[in-house]
Amino acid sequence: MKEFHIISVGVSILTNAQRAKIINPNIKISDNDEWQRILENPNEIQKIVDFIKSNPKKNSAELNTFLRVVQDKEPKNIEVYLFGTNTYSNELCRVALEKFLKENGYTIYIPKEFSGYFWEAQNYDEKFAIDEFKKGISSLLDKLIYLANRKKKEGYKVYFNSTGGFKAHVIASALAGFLTNSEVYYMNEEFNDVVFLPNLFYLPKGREIELLNILKNKEPISEQEFKNLYNKYNDEFQRLSLYGLIEIEEDIHEKPYRIRITNKGHFILKTIESYGRL
């Protein structure tokens, strides 16, 4: 199956390159003029790309997770969308990553509808910056959801790499993954391994809501009533259990015999009901 990886990009490549003295360590990440100068110099960009090649997983937080997830998979079946902040330092990282990925056979996806750059609050008065920041994050979430759903319709399995980047972008990335039922992964530094997050958010619909309403005041229910419900709503039981809205207990023979709605399930159901009354 074709894969589509949406990757939040930070500046770990630059900070690692500065530690290795590949880039002047005295340049501050906030110094846009200096990063612009480097970005406009192809030789400087190639130095950064070569630095990435020397040890991709060590020198790039984004590649540290991505390359582990796509290991032993055909690059020709994998498309990558990179997004980050609208700064020269972040653009430099994206350009270097794009060159590395293309040289290794991966396809870089650049939609016409919008770029991979999102506004970052700086050089404005505080109130304006906060307002624009909120709008930017909201816009980012909307666009990531659009992209994920679009690629799913095209037959791709969609992944969100929420390891690198601006913290708010990482949050928006993970949330977009949950909302679109995509795979969300990041690097757990303590275990030095990739972790795939369980889907932490799901909005039930139709017969799922019907089942939750039956269960919300049914604790406990008789064994026969449980069997009848389980047979009638088997698919709904599986989905709601997968997303943590209900819990199914099994007997010693691993057969389901008791069910309860979780606190998360109660909360989601109340939220849906409150919107229905608006």
N, C-alpha and C positions, 0 to 999 in steps of 0.2 A: 504493500500500500504506500502511496505517496504521503510524504510528511511535510508539514508546514510548521516551522519553529519561529515564534515571536520572541525576540530577545531584547530585554532591557539592558542598555549599554551604559556603563559608568566610565570612570577614568583610571581604572586599575592598571591598564597598559602603560599609561604615562607615568604614574607613580612608581611602578616597577622598573620602568626604563630609567627613571631618574635615580633610583637606588643603584642601578647597574652602571650609572654614569654614561648611558647611551644618549641621554638628554641632559642638558644643564640642570642639575638638582636645585639650583637657586630660583628657577622660574616657579612662581606661584600658580596654582590652578586657576586663580581668578584673573591672571594677567592675560587678557584676551589678545592684546597686541602681539605678545611674544608667540602665542599659539597660532595666531593668524600667519605670522611670518613663517613658522615651521610648516604650516598647512599648505602654503603657497610654494614650497620648495620640494619638488619631486624626490630629490636625493635624501632629504630629511625624512620624508614619508617612507622611503624604501628602507632606511635604517631601522625604523620602527617595525616595519613588516618583517625584516630579517631577525629582529629581536624576538618577535612573536614566534617565528619559525624555529628558533633555537630551542624553545621549550614552551609550546603553546599552552599547556595546562598550567604551568607555573606562572607564566607571564601575563595571562589573561583570565580574569575571574569568569568571564562569559564562556570562553572556550573550555575552561576547566570542567564545567558541567555539560555543555553542548557536546563536546567530543566523546564524553563517556556515554551519553545517551545514544549517540548515533554510531557508536563503535560497531564494526562489522556490517554496517548497512551501506547500501550503494548511494554515494553522494548525488548521482544523477536523479534520484528519486526524492531528494530533499531540497525544499526551498526555505530561505531564511529572510525574515523581515527584522531589521534592526531599528530601534528607536531610542532616542535620548534627548538631552536638553539642547536648546538652541544656543550653544556656545562653541567657540572655536576649539576648545580643548576636547569637548565631547565629539565634535565633528571629526577631529583628527583620529580619535579612536575608532569611529565608525568607518572612516575611509580605509584605515589600516586593516580592520577586520574584514571589510569587503574584499580587499585585495587578497588577503590570506585565504578566505573562503572560496573565492572564484578560482584561485590557483589550485585549490584542492578539489575542484569539481562540483562545488555546491552552487546553487542558483540564488542570487540575491533578488528579492522581490521588492520592487519599488512601485507602489500603486500610484496611478495618476491623480486620484482624488485628493491625496494629501501626502506630505513628506513625512519623513521619520523624525523630524525635529519638533519638539514641543517647548513652548515658552517657559523660561525660568525667571523667577522674580529677582531682579537686580536693577540698580540704578534708577529706581523710582521711589516716590514717597511711600511710606509704609502702607497706608490704607489702600492706595491704588494697586500696589504690588500684591497685597493679600487678595484683593478682589480678582485681579487678573490671574493669580495663581490658582484660585478656586475654579475659575472658568476653564483654565488650561487643563487641570486634572480631570474635570468633568468631560471636556472635549476628548481628552486622551482615552478615557474609559469607553466612551461612545464609539470611537473609531476602532479601538481594539476589538470590541464586541462585533462591530460590523465586519472587520477583517476575518475574524475567526469563523463567523457564520458563513461568510462568503466562500472561504476556502473549504469548509465542510461540505457545502453544497456542490463543490467541484470535485468531491471525493477524497479530500485530504484528511489525514489524521492530524489534528492541531495540538501543538504543544506550546506552553508558555514557559520560558526560561526566566525565572524571577530572581536571579542571583545578583546581578550587577546593577549599578545605576542609582539615581536619585531615590531616596526612600519612598517618597510619595509615588514615584513611577513603579517601583517594585510592588507596592500595595495595589495600585490600579491594575497592574499586569496580572497579579494573582487573582484579584476579584473578577476580572474579565474572563479568566480561565474557568473559575468556578461557575460563573453565570452562563457560560456557553458549554459547560460540561466537557471541557478540554483537559488535557493532562497538564498539571502544573508541577514543575520541579525546581529545585535549588540545591546549592551545595551546603551540606551540614559540616561546618568546619571542625566540630568536635569529633565526628566520626570519619572525617575526610572522605565523604562519599555522597553521591547524589541521593536526594530524598524526593520521592513523589508524594505530593500532598493528597490526602483524601479530599473528596469534594465537600467543602464546608458550607456550601449554600445551594439550595435547590428549592424551587417554588413548585409545590404539587399542583395538580390540575385535575379536573374532571372526576373520574372515579377514585383518584387518590384522595381528594378532598372529602369525597363521600365516605371513604373508609375512615379517615381521621376523625370525622364527626361522629361516626359510630363508636369509635374507640375512646373518645375523650372522656366519656362518663361511664365506661365499661371496665371497671377494675375491681375484682377479677371477673372474667366471663367463664361460663361453663365450658367443659371440654367439648361437648357436642356443638355448642354455638361457635366455638373457635374453629372447629373443623369445617362447619358450614361457611364461615367467613373466609377461611383460608382457601377453600375450593372455589368460592365465587370471585375472590379478589387476589388470586395467586400472583399475577404479574405486578399488581399494585403493592402487595406485601414485599416483593423482592426489591422493587425500586425504593420504597420508603425506608426499608431496612438498610439498603446500600447507602443512602444519604443521611442516615442517623436520625430519621424522624420517628421511627418506631424501633422497638427491640423485640426480637423473637427469641424465646427461650426454647432449648431443645432438651429432650429426655436422654436417658443413658444410651438409647439406640440412635441418637442424633436425629430424632424426628421432632418437628416443631409441635409444641403443645400449649404454649402460653404466649401472649402478646401484650405489649403495653406501649402507649404513646410516650415519647420522651419529652423532657422539658423543651428541647429544641422544637419538637413537633407541635407542642402546645403553643409556643411562641409564634411559629410560622402560621399556624391556623388562625390564631387571634389577629395577626397582622392582616391576613387575607380577608377575614371577616370585617375588620375595621375599615378597610378600603372599600369593601362592598357596600358599607353603610354611608359612604361619602356622597 
